[in-house]
């Protein structure tokens, strides 16, 4: 059964990750019959906005298959207009009930941005845009006194969750209406397990939610992490 609520979708991701970690994957929805079944349409139960790192293959670490996950990947899970548009397509056209920002420890993009800011040098080509996208998370970490890379990664994940909701009125509306949730997860490369570092449950009204959705509740608008 395909999960239809944010809670079911999150539970299914954690169940699949547990199978992956313990070495008993089921490899669901990867057979020829299912390949044929989803050829005419898709109904993914989660959007994964993940880092492009080659060790972070979503369908593998969550033990899922064809048609289950709508995956958008960029270095450092940075969220430009194309990423936002992809997320909005999934939650509106496909009706996906959960958006996950998936980062990982020892993130090379975060480390590169940190080095660039520390040395005051700008990387060549379009890498500068990547540094600019991660820089707000570095500043937030500095204000909190967080200096280790993995701590900064957690902050960057939470920052990306907030950025998705702040920059996409479409996503904020879906969350406020109780039709979608946004969760930030961090993946441990050696252990293979994920953990939640930020969460905006379905029904939360964020500061960018249009007025017709109701007044903002500061207590529920906060993102953990």
Secondary structure, 3 states (H helix, E strand, C coil): CCCCCHHHHHHHHHHHHHHHHHCCCCCCCCCHHHHHHCCCCCCCCEEEEEECCCCCCHHHHCCCCCCCEEEEEEHHHCCCHHHHHHHHHHHHCCCCCEEEEEEECCCHHHHHHHHHHHHCCCCCCCHHHHHHHHHHHHHHHHHHCCCCHHHHHHHHHHHHHHHHHHHCHHHHHHHHCCCCEEEEEEECCCCCCEEEEEEECCCCCCCCCCHHHCCCCHHHHCCCC
